[in-house]
């Protein structure tokens, strides 16, 4: 981690917050989709700064790429303006605040980023780096972790993505009802 990384991370987080606010106040759904895509790209850049390049790649491909295409396809089938007849702003704000508070509370006892005394740095990383070649037989430590040690986790992630994609395809593929004359 370089001396400039915390500054870059702070700038990226500020841009992400500004993008989220900009998306939240828009009524044009096309603009919201574009802001969501920008947010995903900024998030991918943030993951790169945190040295999580595999997560950054997934975020860029799924968040900025696939999600944007699916949302634009949905807009093509519906419309680009928010329906203003059904507003539940107070309820939505309460749900967002409660969810945000729960997430912040859930991370309050996490070790500091890069803390050498964090549990993950005590045994796990060294074991993976030292033993993965002999245990798994794959020379690349990242591949051995993702394909073997975290195999069930990776399978679960792929299953969730597949199920979500299948659901979207089923929704988009339904025939439209014709208006009664």
N, C-alpha and C positions, 0 to 999 in steps of 0.2 A: 504494500500500500504506500503510495507516494504522499508527500506533504500536501499536494494539490487535491487529492481524492476527497477529503471532507468538504472542501469548497465546492467541488463539482457536484458532490452528492446533495449539498444544501441547495444549490441552484436548481438541480433537477427536481428535488422535492418541491421547491417553490413553484416551478413551472407546472408540475403535476397538480398542485393545489389550485393554481390559477386556471388550468385547463378544466379541472373538475367543476369549479365554480362557473366557468363560462358555459359548460355543457348543461349545468343545472338550471340556468336562467333562460336558456333558449327555448322558444316555442316551435321553431322549425326543426323537425326531426332529422332532416338531412344534415343540418349543422351539428346536431347532437351526435350523430354517427361519426362525423369527421372529427369532432373533439374527442370522442371515445377512442378513435384510432390514434390520434396524436398522443393521448394519455398512455396508450399501450406502448407506443414507440419510446416515449420518455421513460416509462417503467422498464422497458428492455435496456435502455441506456443506463438506468440506475443499477440494474442487476449486473451489468458489465463492470461498473465502478466497484461493486461489492465482490468482484471476482466470481460471480455465479454465471458464467457464460452459457452453460447448458440451460439454465432457467431463462436467461435473456433470449436465447434462440427460440425456445418454446413460446415465450411471451410475444416475440415479434411475429412468429409464424401463425400462432393461434389467435392472439389478441388483436394484433394490428392487421393481419392478413385475412385469415378465415372468418373471424367474427365480423370484420368490416364488410366483406363480400356478402355474408349471410344477411346482415342488417340492411345493406343496400338492396338486396333482392327482395327482402320483406317490404321495404319502402316502395319498391316498384309495384308490388301487389296491393298495397294499401294506399297510403298517401303520405305527404311530407309535413302535414300540420297536426299538432296535438289536438285531440278532442277536448275542448274546454268545458264540456257539459258535466263531466264527472271529476271534480277536484276534491281531493281529500288531503289538502296540503298539511293541515295540522297533524293528522294521523301519520302521514309519511315522514314529517319532521321528527315526530316522537320516535318512530321506528328507527330512523337513521341515528338519532342521538343515543338511544338505548343500545343499539348495536355497536356504535363507535365506542361508547363507554365500556361495554363488555369486552371488546377487543383490546382496548388500552389496559383494562384491568388484567386481562389474561396475559399480557406481556410484561406486567410490572415486575415480576420476579425473574425475568430472563437475565442471563449474564450479559455484560457489556460486549459490544461487537469487537471481536478479535481478542477477547480476554483469554490469555494462555491457561488460566485456571478453570475455564469452563469445562463441564463434564465431557463434551465431545473431544476436547483436546487432550484428555488424560490418557485414554487407552484406544479409543476407536480409530482415530486417524492413523496412528502409528501401526496398529495391527493391520489395517487395510493396506497400507503402503508396503509393509514388510511381508505379509503373508498371502496377498492376493495372487501373486504369480504362481506360487506352489499349490495353493488351495483350489484355485479356479482354473489355472492354466492359460490365462489371458495376460499378455504382457502389459496392456494398458490398464492402469489402476482405475481410471474413471469408468471404462467399459466394464471391468469386472464388478465394480460397485453397483452400477446401474443394471447390469444384466443378471447378476447373481445375488449379491448380498441384499439388494433392494428389488429383486425380481418381482415379488408379489406386489410391492408398492407400485412399481412401474406398470405391471399388468392391470392393477386397479385404476391407475390414471388413464391408461389407454382405453379401458372398458368404459369409464365415465365419458371420455371424449367421443368414443364410438356411439354410445347411447344417445348423447346430446345431438350429435350429427344426424343420427338416424331419426330422432324425434323431429328435428328441423326439416329434414327431407320429407317426412310423412306429412307434416303440417303444410309445407309449401306445395306438395304434390296433390293435396286434396282438390277435387273439382269444386269450382265456385257454384254457389246456388244462383239460379236465375231469379230475377225479381218477378213477383206475381203481377200479371197484367190485368 
